[in-house]
Amino acid sequence: QVQLVESGGGLVQPGGSLRLSCAASGFTLDYYAIGWFRQAPGKEREGVSCISSSDGSTYYADSVKGRFTISRDNAKNVVFLQMNSLKPEDTGVYYCYSRSYAVDYWGEGTLVTVSL
């Protein structure tokens, strides 16, 4: 059974850093593109970053470019999202996502709160 589990969220002050993890079970992450999405209170879910399966190329939303870094550890079957210089507008629930054989897989999310 495919499962994605996020961790690493928490409360951090503006300017601080967090590293989120997305651990997979039931499939091998390095065969699939992995995306990070977030949903702020009262807003729609939005794409933050993704990493390809083929060449490791990455994508970032303009709002996080230069501050967030996505990476993968294939040996551990984990994808990371390093978040630096966090801003209050980065607050939300962060989800990892993948798609396998036309089926979408989402984790349950991890809450990131950026506040004084």
N, C-alpha and C positions, 0 to 999 in steps of 0.2 A: 504494500500500500504506500503510495507516494505521500510524503508529508514534508512540509516546510515549517521550520520553527525559528522565529525571530527572537533575539535577545539583545541586551545591551542598552535598552532605553533607560531613561531616568530624568531627574531634575538637574538642570545645569544653568549656571548664570550666563548671561550674554557674553560672548567672546570665548566661551569655554568649548570643550571638545567632548565628543562621545564616539565610540566605535560600536556600530551595530553588526550583529552576526546573523546569517541565515543558514541554518543547518538543514541539510536534506537527508531524507531516508526514503528508501524504496526506489531511488533512481540515482544515476551518477551525474552530478551537476555539470561536469565539464563537457557533457554532450549537448547541453542546452544553454540558451541565453537566459540570463537571470535579470530581473528588473526589481528596482526598489520604487515603491509608490508611497505617498503619504496622504493623509486626510486630516485637515485641520477642522476644528469645531465649526459646524455650520457651512462647511465648504465641500465641494466635490473632491473625490480622490484624484490626485495628479501624479504624473510620472516624475521621478526625481533623477534616476540614473539607471543604466543597464550595461551589461557586459556580454559580449557575444561568446558563442561557444567555439567558433572556428579559429579566430585569430586574436581573441582577447580584446578586440576593439571596444571602446567605451563611449557612452553618450551621457551628457549631463544637461539638465534643464538650466536655462540661463540664470535662474534665481540661485543656483547652488554652484555654478561653474567657478572654479578656482578655490572653493572652500571644501567641497566633498570629493572623496576619492573612492571609487569602487574597485575591488580586487577579489581574487578568488584563490583559495588554497585547495587544489584538486585532491591532494593527498588526504585532506581532512573532510572533503566534500562540504566545504563551507564557502560562502561569499560574504565579504565584509563591506561595510560602508563607513569609511572614516569621515567624520563630520567635524570640521574645525570652524573657528570664528562664528559660532552659532548665534543666531539672531532670534528674537521673540517670534518672528514670523515663521521660523522653522518648527514651531510647536505643532504637534499632531501625532497621530498614530502612523507608524511606519510599517509597511507590509512588503514582504518579498513575494515575487511572482515568477512562475515559469509555465511553460506550455509543452505538453508532451502528447503526441498522437492526438492532436486536436482537442485536448482536454486542458482547461485552465486550472492551475493550482495556486492557491493563495495560503499564506500563513495567517495566523490569527492576529498578528501585529504586536508591536511593542511601542509603548507611549514615550514620546520625547517631549519634555516641557522645558522651555527656555524662559527663565524668569529670574528676577532679582530675589 
